[in-house]
Amino acid sequence: MGEVLLKGGKISHLKPHQVCRLGIARTFQIVRPLKRMSTLDNVIASAFLRAKNKAEAREMALENLRFTGLYENRNVVSKGLPLGDRKKLEITRALATQPELLLLDESFAGLNPSEQNELIEIIRKVRERGITIMVIEHQMKVIMSISDRIVVLNYGEKIAEGTPKEIGNNPLVIEAYLGDAEDA
């Protein structure tokens, strides 16, 4: 069993809300919004991690909803949102905690190409804010377009690490994920 360190301190023993307070936010592959609450209220709930009062939490939530393009849906009950918007909501909730590190778990799964492109743009804007992003994703188009550095795992073993260009030309990656050219 390994350890998880953040800025030199062990955090493996901490509860999720304690890790979040330290500046790490995450999303889940299967989105789990507070289904009976509005999109705005979902984000307000997350903003309370840093906000001093409801008015401040609301303002933080509205700012994040504008940032991710969900402002127009702020009063929609979250269970009524289409999958693409629920994925955006998951990221918006994470951003409302004001993270330094954002962990994204399969945020692009199940999205159509248009929704993927929208989310790619949001991720790029998050990066421009100076937030470090770690992504677990199987969509190669996504990974290649948003990453500075990629680590490729195959059956839990690291088979490659490098820039998108290096990964795209790596024979081990090609064989593991695209199949051997002789097999085609």
Residue frames relative to the residue before (quaternion, step in Angstrom):
aa qw qx qy qz dx dy dz
M 1.0000 0.0000 0.0000 0.0000 0.00 0.00 0.00
G 0.2960 -0.7864 0.5225 0.1448 3.55 -0.84 0.98
E 0.4483 -0.6475 0.5396 0.2974 3.50 -1.36 -0.17
V 0.2492 -0.7143 0.6273 0.1847 3.52 -1.26 0.49
L 0.0970 -0.8013 0.5902 0.0113 3.54 -0.75 1.11
L 0.0622 -0.7562 0.6501 0.0406 3.53 -1.18 0.70
K 0.8352 -0.0944 0.0093 0.5417 3.55 -0.63 1.18
G 0.7494 -0.4276 0.2009 0.4638 3.54 0.96 0.95
G 0.6861 0.4606 -0.2875 0.4843 3.61 1.24 -0.15
K 0.4880 -0.6634 0.4872 0.2904 3.56 -1.03 0.83
I 0.0569 -0.8164 0.5747 0.0089 3.58 -0.84 1.00
S 0.3893 0.7631 -0.4537 0.2455 3.60 1.28 -0.03
H 0.7035 0.4796 -0.2620 0.4543 3.58 1.07 -0.66
L 0.5595 0.6457 -0.3753 0.3595 3.58 1.24 -0.25
K 0.5058 -0.6140 0.5145 0.3200 3.55 -1.26 0.50
P 0.6817 -0.5197 0.3159 0.4066 3.61 -1.13 0.55
H 0.6750 0.4834 -0.3242 0.4534 3.63 0.86 -0.79
Q 0.6232 0.5253 -0.3436 0.4666 3.60 1.13 -0.55
V 0.6296 0.5168 -0.3210 0.4832 3.57 1.05 -0.78
C 0.6409 0.5283 -0.3142 0.4598 3.57 0.99 -0.85
R 0.6448 0.5238 -0.3171 0.4574 3.58 0.96 -0.84
L 0.6531 0.5100 -0.3027 0.4709 3.59 1.16 -0.60
G 0.6596 -0.5575 0.2920 0.4109 3.59 1.27 -0.08
I 0.6001 0.5171 -0.3874 0.4716 3.59 1.19 0.38
A 0.0363 -0.7746 0.6314 -0.0056 3.55 -0.83 1.06
R 0.0981 -0.8039 0.5846 0.0490 3.54 -1.14 0.59
T 0.2711 -0.7053 0.6223 0.2047 3.48 -1.34 0.35
F 0.3842 -0.7140 0.5410 0.2233 3.52 -1.29 0.32
Q 0.5902 -0.5744 0.4323 0.3672 3.56 -1.14 0.65
I 0.7382 0.2580 -0.1600 0.6023 3.55 0.96 -0.87
V 0.3496 -0.7719 0.4921 0.1995 3.56 -0.40 1.24
R 0.0680 -0.7983 0.5984 -0.0062 3.53 -1.03 0.91
P 0.0126 0.8073 -0.5897 0.0220 3.59 0.38 1.13
L 0.5557 -0.5259 0.4974 0.4089 3.53 -1.32 0.18
K 0.3346 -0.8493 0.3716 0.1693 3.53 0.24 1.41
R 0.7451 0.3983 -0.2387 0.4788 3.60 0.95 -0.72
M 0.6123 0.5343 -0.3500 0.4659 3.56 1.29 0.07
S 0.5802 -0.5728 0.4430 0.3729 3.55 -1.21 0.47
T 0.6691 -0.4698 0.3918 0.4220 3.51 -1.32 0.31
L 0.6484 0.5200 -0.3086 0.4625 3.59 0.94 -0.91
D 0.6891 0.4819 -0.2949 0.4538 3.60 0.80 -0.93
N 0.5766 0.5699 -0.3693 0.4543 3.58 1.12 -0.60
V 0.7127 0.4447 -0.2561 0.4783 3.56 0.88 -0.97
I 0.5868 0.5595 -0.3672 0.4559 3.60 1.07 -0.67
A 0.6283 0.5482 -0.3391 0.4355 3.59 0.93 -0.89
S 0.6822 0.4679 -0.2855 0.4840 3.61 0.98 -0.80
A 0.6441 0.5511 -0.3213 0.4221 3.57 1.00 -0.82
F 0.5594 0.6242 -0.3886 0.3827 3.60 1.15 -0.49
L 0.4891 0.6467 -0.4436 0.3819 3.62 1.21 -0.23
R 0.7985 0.2600 -0.1174 0.5301 3.59 1.03 -0.80
A 0.6213 0.5830 -0.3435 0.3951 3.61 1.12 -0.60
K 0.4536 -0.6907 0.5061 0.2470 3.54 -1.21 0.68
N 0.7998 0.0207 0.0176 0.5997 3.57 1.19 -0.55
K 0.7170 -0.4618 0.3026 0.4256 3.58 -1.31 0.19
A 0.6304 0.5389 -0.3457 0.4389 3.60 0.97 -0.78
E 0.6659 0.4819 -0.3003 0.4840 3.58 0.96 -0.85
A 0.6346 0.5225 -0.3300 0.4640 3.62 0.98 -0.81
R 0.6444 0.5224 -0.3158 0.4606 3.58 0.99 -0.83
E 0.6684 0.4963 -0.3049 0.4627 3.59 0.89 -0.90
M 0.6343 0.5159 -0.3218 0.4775 3.58 1.01 -0.82
A 0.6493 0.5227 -0.3092 0.4577 3.57 0.97 -0.89
L 0.6670 0.5015 -0.3060 0.4582 3.59 0.86 -0.93
E 0.6286 0.5321 -0.3308 0.4607 3.58 1.00 -0.81
N 0.6921 0.4678 -0.2814 0.4722 3.59 0.91 -0.88
L 0.6185 0.5304 -0.3435 0.4670 3.59 1.06 -0.64
R 0.6267 0.5093 -0.3347 0.4856 3.59 1.04 -0.72
F 0.6464 0.5557 -0.3051 0.4247 3.56 0.95 -0.97
T 0.7730 0.3485 -0.1795 0.4987 3.59 0.91 -0.89
G 0.5454 -0.6594 0.3825 0.3484 3.60 1.24 0.07
L 0.5482 0.6228 -0.3966 0.3928 3.58 1.19 0.39
Y 0.3462 0.7787 -0.4753 0.2188 3.60 1.25 0.02
E 0.6636 0.5180 -0.3110 0.4412 3.60 0.91 -0.87
N 0.7137 0.4162 -0.2382 0.5105 3.58 1.21 -0.48
R 0.3016 0.8115 -0.4686 0.1760 3.59 1.24 0.20
N 0.7494 0.3838 -0.2216 0.4918 3.61 1.04 -0.65
V 0.4871 0.6468 -0.4387 0.3897 3.59 1.29 0.08
V 0.4634 -0.6420 0.5294 0.3045 3.57 -1.00 0.85
S 0.5424 -0.7018 0.3528 0.2980 3.55 -0.65 1.14
K 0.6263 0.5391 -0.3660 0.4280 3.62 1.02 -0.59
G 0.6516 0.5169 -0.3104 0.4603 3.60 1.24 -0.29
L 0.5239 0.6357 -0.4166 0.3846 3.59 1.24 -0.04
P 0.4869 -0.6222 0.5077 0.3436 3.60 -1.10 0.59
L 0.7205 -0.4722 0.2904 0.4165 3.59 -1.23 0.48
G 0.6506 0.5326 -0.3300 0.4290 3.61 0.84 -0.90
D 0.6949 0.4512 -0.2735 0.4887 3.58 0.97 -0.82
R 0.6078 0.5286 -0.3628 0.4685 3.60 1.10 -0.55
K 0.6186 0.5203 -0.3380 0.4821 3.59 1.09 -0.68
K 0.6383 0.5066 -0.3192 0.4837 3.60 1.00 -0.81
L 0.6314 0.5356 -0.3287 0.4544 3.57 1.01 -0.81
E 0.6164 0.5446 -0.3412 0.4551 3.58 1.00 -0.81
I 0.6782 0.4691 -0.2843 0.4891 3.58 0.94 -0.88
T 0.6303 0.5374 -0.3314 0.4517 3.59 0.99 -0.81
R 0.6383 0.5179 -0.3228 0.4693 3.58 0.96 -0.84
A 0.6537 0.5046 -0.3122 0.4696 3.58 0.95 -0.84
L 0.6667 0.5069 -0.3026 0.4550 3.60 0.93 -0.87
A 0.6087 0.5776 -0.3496 0.4166 3.59 1.10 -0.65
T 0.6292 0.5212 -0.3424 0.4639 3.61 1.23 -0.29
Q 0.3740 -0.7635 0.4408 0.2879 3.57 1.38 -0.01
P 0.1062 0.8454 -0.5154 0.0920 3.57 0.71 1.07
E 0.3860 -0.6473 0.5945 0.2803 3.50 -1.38 0.29
L 0.7627 0.1816 -0.0838 0.6151 3.54 1.24 -0.66
L 0.1137 -0.7881 0.6044 0.0245 3.55 -0.81 1.08
L 0.1592 -0.7832 0.5983 0.0579 3.57 -0.70 1.14
L 0.0922 -0.8070 0.5832 0.0110 3.57 -0.65 1.13
D 0.1203 -0.8060 0.5790 0.0270 3.55 -0.65 1.16
E 0.8350 -0.2110 0.0957 0.4991 3.55 -0.38 1.30
S 0.1381 0.8405 -0.5098 0.1210 3.58 0.97 0.86
F 0.7072 0.4616 -0.2587 0.4690 3.59 1.17 -0.46
A 0.4368 0.7166 -0.4492 0.3063 3.60 1.28 -0.13
G 0.8362 0.2169 -0.1753 0.4722 3.55 -0.94 0.94
L 0.5720 0.5991 -0.3828 0.4090 3.59 1.25 0.00
N 0.4505 -0.6540 0.5292 0.2988 3.55 -1.16 0.63
P 0.7173 -0.4640 0.2848 0.4348 3.65 -1.17 0.32
S 0.6435 0.5201 -0.3294 0.4549 3.62 0.97 -0.76
E 0.6660 0.4855 -0.2922 0.4851 3.58 0.96 -0.89
Q 0.6118 0.5420 -0.3460 0.4607 3.58 1.05 -0.72
N 0.6612 0.5108 -0.3071 0.4556 3.58 0.91 -0.91
E 0.6279 0.5259 -0.3333 0.4670 3.60 1.01 -0.78
L 0.6898 0.4770 -0.2802 0.4670 3.56 0.89 -0.93
I 0.5892 0.5552 -0.3640 0.4605 3.60 1.07 -0.66
E 0.6623 0.5011 -0.3083 0.4639 3.59 0.93 -0.87
I 0.6293 0.5158 -0.3376 0.4732 3.60 1.01 -0.75
I 0.6517 0.5116 -0.3174 0.4613 3.60 0.91 -0.89
R 0.6390 0.5155 -0.3301 0.4658 3.59 0.97 -0.76
K 0.6571 0.4959 -0.3114 0.4746 3.60 0.99 -0.80
V 0.6011 0.5421 -0.3545 0.4680 3.60 1.06 -0.70
R 0.6529 0.5211 -0.2977 0.4621 3.55 0.94 -0.93
E 0.6404 0.5296 -0.3182 0.4563 3.58 1.00 -0.83
R 0.6208 0.5352 -0.3334 0.4658 3.60 1.19 -0.48
G 0.5471 -0.6391 0.3850 0.3794 3.58 1.27 -0.13
I 0.4718 0.6505 -0.4531 0.3859 3.57 1.23 0.33
T 0.3765 -0.7045 0.5568 0.2278 3.55 -0.90 0.97
I 0.1270 -0.8002 0.5852 0.0321 3.56 -0.93 0.92
M 0.0739 -0.7488 0.6574 0.0416 3.53 -1.02 0.92
V 0.1098 -0.8267 0.5517 -0.0080 3.54 -0.68 1.16
I 0.1296 -0.7034 0.6908 0.1056 3.51 -1.13 0.81
E 0.2095 0.7892 -0.5337 0.2201 3.55 -0.48 1.20
H 0.3034 -0.7544 0.5571 0.1685 3.55 -1.13 0.71
Q 0.5656 0.5902 -0.3862 0.4273 3.59 1.23 -0.24
M 0.3382 -0.7851 0.4831 0.1894 3.60 -0.23 1.28
K 0.5977 0.5666 -0.3640 0.4350 3.61 1.01 -0.77
V 0.6653 0.5078 -0.2915 0.4632 3.55 0.95 -0.91
I 0.6888 0.4915 -0.2890 0.4477 3.56 0.72 -1.09
M 0.6876 0.4908 -0.2929 0.4478 3.57 0.85 -0.94
S 0.7221 0.4604 -0.2618 0.4451 3.60 1.03 -0.66
I 0.7728 0.3583 -0.2047 0.4823 3.63 1.10 -0.42
S 0.6603 0.5682 -0.2922 0.3947 3.58 1.22 -0.34
D 0.3353 -0.6790 0.6149 0.2201 3.49 -1.30 0.61
R 0.7863 0.0762 0.0278 0.6124 3.52 1.06 -0.92
I 0.1121 -0.7994 0.5898 0.0223 3.56 -0.95 0.91
V 0.1241 -0.7314 0.6653 0.0840 3.52 -1.15 0.79
V 0.1657 -0.8028 0.5694 0.0618 3.57 -0.72 1.08
L 0.1331 -0.7768 0.6137 0.0469 3.53 -0.89 1.06
N 0.0428 -0.7527 0.6561 0.0331 3.53 -1.16 0.67
Y 0.8227 -0.0976 -0.0026 0.5600 3.56 -0.50 1.25
G 0.7378 -0.4556 0.2177 0.4481 3.56 0.95 0.97
E 0.6438 0.4895 -0.3175 0.4951 3.59 1.26 -0.01
K 0.4301 -0.6777 0.5289 0.2756 3.56 -0.99 0.84
I 0.1042 -0.8141 0.5703 0.0338 3.56 -0.72 1.09
A 0.8108 0.0132 -0.0004 0.5851 3.59 1.19 -0.33
E 0.0017 -0.7572 0.6531 0.0114 3.52 -1.31 0.50
G 0.4104 0.7094 -0.5063 0.2683 3.55 -0.95 0.84
T 0.7122 -0.3906 0.3435 0.4714 3.52 -1.31 -0.34
P 0.6749 -0.4716 0.3465 0.4495 3.60 -1.18 0.26
K 0.6466 0.5170 -0.3304 0.4532 3.61 0.93 -0.79
E 0.6582 0.5051 -0.3108 0.4638 3.58 0.93 -0.88
I 0.6624 0.5052 -0.2994 0.4651 3.57 0.97 -0.88
G 0.6577 0.5320 -0.3046 0.4377 3.58 0.97 -0.87
N 0.7369 0.3841 -0.2139 0.5136 3.58 1.19 -0.56
N 0.4938 0.6818 -0.4220 0.3364 3.60 1.26 -0.03
P 0.4338 -0.7343 0.4562 0.2540 3.61 -0.61 1.11
L 0.6217 0.5388 -0.3508 0.4474 3.63 1.05 -0.65
V 0.6514 0.4990 -0.3069 0.4822 3.57 1.03 -0.80
I 0.6421 0.5219 -0.3216 0.4603 3.56 0.92 -0.91
E 0.6787 0.4860 -0.2973 0.4634 3.59 0.86 -0.92
A 0.6979 0.4909 -0.2809 0.4394 3.60 0.87 -0.94
Y 0.8189 0.2893 -0.1233 0.4801 3.57 0.89 -0.91
L 0.7588 0.3284 -0.2085 0.5223 3.59 1.14 -0.38
G 0.4928 -0.6563 0.4279 0.3785 3.57 1.27 -0.27
D 0.5850 -0.5766 0.4499 0.3505 3.52 -1.22 0.54
A 0.5463 -0.6404 0.4322 0.3234 3.57 -0.90 0.93
E 0.6408 0.5293 -0.3265 0.4502 3.62 1.09 -0.67
D 0.6297 0.5479 -0.3277 0.4427 3.59 1.21 -0.51
A 0.5764 0.6307 -0.3680 0.3668 3.59 1.20 -0.48
